[in-house]
Amino acid sequence: MLLLQKFQKLYSTPKLLKVKSFYFLVFFLYNCSSIPLFSDKCDFPNQALEPGGIINLIKNDINHNLLNIDYLECGIGNNTRIIAPIPYNSDKRLFEVLGIQIEEKSFRNSYIKITDKKFNQISKVDLVRIEKERKKYIDSLEREYYATNLDFPLLTPTKGITSSEYGVKRFINNVQRNPHLGLDIAADIGTPVYAVADGLILLSENFFYRGKFILIGHDNNFKSSYSHLSKILVKANEQVTKGQLIGLVGKSGRVTGSHLHFEVLFFNKKLNPELFIQ
């Protein structure tokens, strides 16, 4: 019921969506549910059975009643497909029960040195700020936007050189931190940054770690984010179109040099951006 109430409180729902839950038994006796979305259009990228990838299968080829994650049903009739995220740290057993084998993938280590004391010895004031920003970010993830169709491939958000790929194991000042769940594109300060698809600006803020940061909500529970900007050119609740200029590359927040940190989220799971862009 709480999950259904969540969908009833969506910020903007001009497109009618059907929502339902499936209850099932996996590994041991407990009840849980997944909530699928529905869309006639279905041009998602090809299936990539790896951490940060997606499931993309004909509905009749998969027992979706056993799928213990939120997913999208798209297409019509016999061409209806199941599209689901494969999170970086997902339990492979959740997919094995469906007969799906998630491929092993090794990710390289990355060692970064941060010398700015602001980020090495975080003050109490900044800790309070970080917590407020975390809550604001989580609240923004709960908002959805269903007014436009989502076209793939996504536009590449800026011109530059890939400096860090998805899944890299990060060590900051020799201390292991969370894995890098985005794509870093190194570019000069002031390089244009574009919206990768039509959407709604859910967040336009200056965060402690992310720096100047934009979060865009797209169709079908898909989102994109843009961090470490030098300038933000859009405001929260503004509608944007694919290819629209939204900001400029910078080095705000916790960084070692100018770049764009770009993320894609599907059902709020951070996936490998390179699977979705041109």
Secondary structure, 3 states (H helix, E strand, C coil): CHHHHHHHCCCECCCCCCCCCEECCCCCCCCCEECEEEECCCCCCCCECCCCCEEEEEHHHCCHHHCCCCEEEECCHHHCEEEEECCCCCCCHHHHCCCCCCCCCCCCEEEECCCCHHHHCCCHHHHHHHHHHHHHHHHHHCCCECCCCCCCCECCCCCCEEEECCCEEEEECCEECCCECCEEEECCCCCEEECCCCEEEEEEEEECCCEEEEEEECCCCEEEEEEEEEEECCCCCCEECCCCEEEEEECCCCCCCCEEEEEEEECCEEECHHHCEC
